[in-house]
Amino acid sequence: MLPLPIFTELVLGSLIDMAHSRDHEIIDVNSLYEFSEMARVLTHLSFGKHKGETIVDLADSSECAGYLKWLLKQDNVNP
């Protein structure tokens, strides 16, 4: 198990790298918090048959829209 300071550095470093890759500038704790809240919004599936696909693309397909409706009803989905 990683010591807490190292784990924290890895998580924050990954979040900052993600922000920079999406052209968001992290300049203080508030901008880090705001980006972390945006990063929580699911835009792509990270599991299952549709792994890597965008929610928008899935919603445009009548077959996949049913999958999304089913997915929203699940209690244990953790992207």
ChimeraX commands (.cxc) that place a marker at each C-alpha (Angstrom):
marker #1 position 0.00,0.00,0.00 radius 0.5
marker #1 position 1.31,3.44,-0.93 radius 0.5
marker #1 position 1.93,5.98,1.82 radius 0.5
marker #1 position -0.76,8.67,1.80 radius 0.5
marker #1 position 1.52,11.54,0.63 radius 0.5
marker #1 position 2.70,9.52,-2.39 radius 0.5
marker #1 position -0.86,8.44,-3.25 radius 0.5
marker #1 position -2.05,12.05,-2.96 radius 0.5
marker #1 position 0.77,13.23,-5.23 radius 0.5
marker #1 position -0.15,10.60,-7.84 radius 0.5
marker #1 position -3.85,11.49,-7.79 radius 0.5
marker #1 position -3.31,15.25,-7.91 radius 0.5
marker #1 position -0.58,14.90,-10.54 radius 0.5
marker #1 position -2.89,12.82,-12.75 radius 0.5
marker #1 position -5.71,15.33,-12.31 radius 0.5
marker #1 position -3.43,18.25,-13.22 radius 0.5
marker #1 position -2.10,16.36,-16.26 radius 0.5
marker #1 position -5.68,15.68,-17.36 radius 0.5
marker #1 position -6.57,19.35,-16.93 radius 0.5
marker #1 position -3.61,20.46,-19.03 radius 0.5
marker #1 position -4.46,17.92,-21.77 radius 0.5
marker #1 position -7.93,19.53,-21.96 radius 0.5
marker #1 position -6.53,23.08,-22.04 radius 0.5
marker #1 position -7.57,23.91,-18.47 radius 0.5
marker #1 position -5.08,25.88,-16.41 radius 0.5
marker #1 position -4.70,24.93,-12.76 radius 0.5
marker #1 position -3.46,28.02,-10.95 radius 0.5
marker #1 position -4.72,27.54,-7.41 radius 0.5
marker #1 position -6.74,25.24,-5.16 radius 0.5
marker #1 position -10.04,26.67,-6.43 radius 0.5
marker #1 position -9.25,25.95,-10.08 radius 0.5
marker #1 position -8.09,22.46,-9.09 radius 0.5
marker #1 position -11.38,21.88,-7.25 radius 0.5
marker #1 position -13.46,23.20,-10.16 radius 0.5
marker #1 position -11.68,20.93,-12.63 radius 0.5
marker #1 position -11.99,17.93,-10.31 radius 0.5
marker #1 position -15.76,18.47,-10.22 radius 0.5
marker #1 position -15.88,18.64,-14.02 radius 0.5
marker #1 position -13.75,15.50,-14.28 radius 0.5
marker #1 position -16.35,13.58,-12.27 radius 0.5
marker #1 position -18.93,13.93,-15.04 radius 0.5
marker #1 position -19.03,10.75,-17.07 radius 0.5
marker #1 position -18.41,11.42,-20.78 radius 0.5
marker #1 position -17.11,7.99,-21.88 radius 0.5
marker #1 position -17.86,4.49,-20.68 radius 0.5
marker #1 position -14.86,2.89,-19.02 radius 0.5
marker #1 position -16.26,-0.64,-18.82 radius 0.5
marker #1 position -18.31,-3.27,-20.62 radius 0.5
marker #1 position -19.32,-3.80,-24.21 radius 0.5
marker #1 position -19.25,-0.06,-25.00 radius 0.5
marker #1 position -15.95,0.73,-23.25 radius 0.5
marker #1 position -14.34,3.87,-24.67 radius 0.5
marker #1 position -17.48,5.08,-26.44 radius 0.5
marker #1 position -18.91,8.51,-25.66 radius 0.5
marker #1 position -22.24,8.88,-23.91 radius 0.5
marker #1 position -23.35,11.24,-26.68 radius 0.5
marker #1 position -22.63,8.68,-29.41 radius 0.5
marker #1 position -24.43,5.96,-27.47 radius 0.5
marker #1 position -27.47,8.19,-26.91 radius 0.5
marker #1 position -27.72,8.80,-30.67 radius 0.5
marker #1 position -28.14,5.08,-31.36 radius 0.5
marker #1 position -31.59,3.63,-30.65 radius 0.5
marker #1 position -30.05,0.28,-29.64 radius 0.5
marker #1 position -27.56,1.92,-27.28 radius 0.5
marker #1 position -30.04,4.41,-25.86 radius 0.5
marker #1 position -31.81,1.44,-24.28 radius 0.5
marker #1 position -28.51,0.36,-22.77 radius 0.5
marker #1 position -28.03,3.84,-21.28 radius 0.5
marker #1 position -31.53,3.79,-19.80 radius 0.5
marker #1 position -30.76,0.41,-18.23 radius 0.5
marker #1 position -27.40,1.66,-16.97 radius 0.5
marker #1 position -28.98,4.67,-15.26 radius 0.5
marker #1 position -31.23,2.36,-13.26 radius 0.5
marker #1 position -28.28,0.42,-11.81 radius 0.5
marker #1 position -27.25,1.11,-8.21 radius 0.5
marker #1 position -23.70,-0.15,-8.39 radius 0.5
marker #1 position -22.20,1.59,-11.44 radius 0.5
marker #1 position -18.85,3.15,-10.62 radius 0.5
marker #1 position -17.16,4.54,-13.75 radius 0.5
marker link #1:1,2 radius 0.2
marker link #1:2,3 radius 0.2
marker link #1:3,4 radius 0.2
marker link #1:4,5 radius 0.2
marker link #1:5,6 radius 0.2
marker link #1:6,7 radius 0.2
marker link #1:7,8 radius 0.2
marker link #1:8,9 radius 0.2
marker link #1:9,10 radius 0.2
marker link #1:10,11 radius 0.2
marker link #1:11,12 radius 0.2
marker link #1:12,13 radius 0.2
marker link #1:13,14 radius 0.2
marker link #1:14,15 radius 0.2
marker link #1:15,16 radius 0.2
marker link #1:16,17 radius 0.2
marker link #1:17,18 radius 0.2
marker link #1:18,19 radius 0.2
marker link #1:19,20 radius 0.2
marker link #1:20,21 radius 0.2
marker link #1:21,22 radius 0.2
marker link #1:22,23 radius 0.2
marker link #1:23,24 radius 0.2
marker link #1:24,25 radius 0.2
marker link #1:25,26 radius 0.2
marker link #1:26,27 radius 0.2
marker link #1:27,28 radius 0.2
marker link #1:28,29 radius 0.2
marker link #1:29,30 radius 0.2
marker link #1:30,31 radius 0.2
marker link #1:31,32 radius 0.2
marker link #1:32,33 radius 0.2
marker link #1:33,34 radius 0.2
marker link #1:34,35 radius 0.2
marker link #1:35,36 radius 0.2
marker link #1:36,37 radius 0.2
marker link #1:37,38 radius 0.2
marker link #1:38,39 radius 0.2
marker link #1:39,40 radius 0.2
marker link #1:40,41 radius 0.2
marker link #1:41,42 radius 0.2
marker link #1:42,43 radius 0.2
marker link #1:43,44 radius 0.2
marker link #1:44,45 radius 0.2
marker link #1:45,46 radius 0.2
marker link #1:46,47 radius 0.2
marker link #1:47,48 radius 0.2
marker link #1:48,49 radius 0.2
marker link #1:49,50 radius 0.2
marker link #1:50,51 radius 0.2
marker link #1:51,52 radius 0.2
marker link #1:52,53 radius 0.2
marker link #1:53,54 radius 0.2
marker link #1:54,55 radius 0.2
marker link #1:55,56 radius 0.2
marker link #1:56,57 radius 0.2
marker link #1:57,58 radius 0.2
marker link #1:58,59 radius 0.2
marker link #1:59,60 radius 0.2
marker link #1:60,61 radius 0.2
marker link #1:61,62 radius 0.2
marker link #1:62,63 radius 0.2
marker link #1:63,64 radius 0.2
marker link #1:64,65 radius 0.2
marker link #1:65,66 radius 0.2
marker link #1:66,67 radius 0.2
marker link #1:67,68 radius 0.2
marker link #1:68,69 radius 0.2
marker link #1:69,70 radius 0.2
marker link #1:70,71 radius 0.2
marker link #1:71,72 radius 0.2
marker link #1:72,73 radius 0.2
marker link #1:73,74 radius 0.2
marker link #1:74,75 radius 0.2
marker link #1:75,76 radius 0.2
marker link #1:76,77 radius 0.2
marker link #1:77,78 radius 0.2
marker link #1:78,79 radius 0.2
view
